[in-house]
């Protein structure tokens, strides 16, 4: 005689919901940056992260104060770093000129976080990250900064 799932203690409908399911499947995190705030020296606070030894893509789109996409193709450099804390030195760096960051269209850029980046970081936990733009004039602008969660996972390499 067949045994039902509920008799085995296995939950049936309604199934548990996982709020970040789509982000986990596609491993893409998308963010908006306000260009006029960036130009006034005000950066966006972004807390994000990725589990240790996971692959993911971080996509950033820059908008003006009216919500229209801002052309950033003339920036000389985009640099993203991860450090232990705000006063620490960079453990991982990705740059536009170094090929780790890619412009996509006129208003967006992205970088990929690969499994090997976990090894480069060498640490897990709540870290710090920031992104700075170098304008064609040489001026520096911090686009965003915040916590970067890089948690140790049970299933590793």
N, C-alpha and C positions, 0 to 999 in steps of 0.2 A: 504494500500500500504506500503511495507517495506521501512524503512529508512536506508540509507547506513551509515556506520561508519564515513565516511568523512563528511557527513552532520551533524553528532553529534559533530564534532570536534575531533574525535578520530583518531590518526595517524594510517595509514595503511602502508604497505611496502613502503620504507625500514624501518624496525623496528629500534628503538634506540638500539645502541650497548652498552653493559656494559662490560668494559674491564676486570673486576675482577670476572666475573660471575662464572667461574669454581672454583676459590678459595673460593667464598662465598658458593657455593653449598656444596663443600666437606670440607670446613673450614680447609684445610691443607696448611701450609706454609712451603716450603722446602728451605734450604740454604746450601751453600758450605763453608767449612772452610779449609784454607790452613795450613796444619800441620807445615810445616817448618817455616812459618811466625810466627805461634803461639809459636813455640819453641825458636824463636829469640826475643820473647817479643813483637811482633807486632800483635795486635788484629785486627779482621775484624770489620769494622763499619757496623752495620746492624740496619736500621730503620724499624720497623714493628709495629704491633699492632693488636687489635681485638676489635670490638664494645662491649660496656658494655652488660653483661648478654647474651653473645654468647658463644658457645662451639667451640673449635678449637684445632688442633694439630700442633705443631711446630716441624719440622724434620730437623736435621742437619747431614750432611755427611762430613767426614773429608778426605781430599785428600793431597797427597804429591806434591812436586814441578813438578812432571811429569804428574800429573792428575790421578794417581792411588790411589785407596782407601787405607787409612792408618789404620792399626790395632790399635784401641784404647781400646781394652778389658782389658788392664792392668792398666788403670787409676783407682786411688783409690777413687776419688770423682769427680762429676760434680755438680756444684751449679749454679742455675739461680735465679736472683733476679730482682724485680721491685721496684723502689724508686721514690719519687717525683722529685728528681734531683740527679745529680752526687754526691753532698755533703750530701744527705739525708740518712736516715736509711731505710733498706729493709721493704717494706710493704707486700711483698709476696715473699716467697722463695720456690724453688723446688730443691730437691737433688736426686742424684743417690742412696745413702745409705738410704735415707728416703722414697724411693719408688716413688717419684714424677717424676723422670726421668728414662727412660728405655733405655738400650742398645738394639740395634736391628742389628743383624749381627755383623761384626767385625769393621765397620767403621762409624756406624750411631748411633745416639741417638735421642730420642724425649721426649716431655712432652706434656700433654694435658692441655689446659686452659678450665676450666669448668665454668659454669654459677655462681657457688658459689665463684669462685676466684674473681669475680667482687665485691662481698660483702667483701671479705678479704681485697682487695685493699682499698675499702672505698672512693676512689676518681676517678674522670675521668679527661681527658685532655691529654696533652702531658707530659708523664712521662719519666723515664730513666730506661734502663734495661742492665744487663750484665751477662755474663756467664764465670765462671772460672773452670778450670780443676786442680785437684790435681794429679800429676803423682805418680807412685808407689814409686819414690824416695823421695816424700814429697815436691818436687818443685811445685810452683803455677804458672799457666799460664792462663791469660785472653784470652779466645777464641774469644769473640765478645762483643761489647757494642754499644749502640746507643739510639735513641728515641723510646719510646713505646707509641703509640697512643691508648688510651682507652677512646673512645668517648661515651658520654651519648646518649642513643637512646630514641626515642619517645615511642616506644613500649617496656616497661620494664616488670618487674614481675607483 
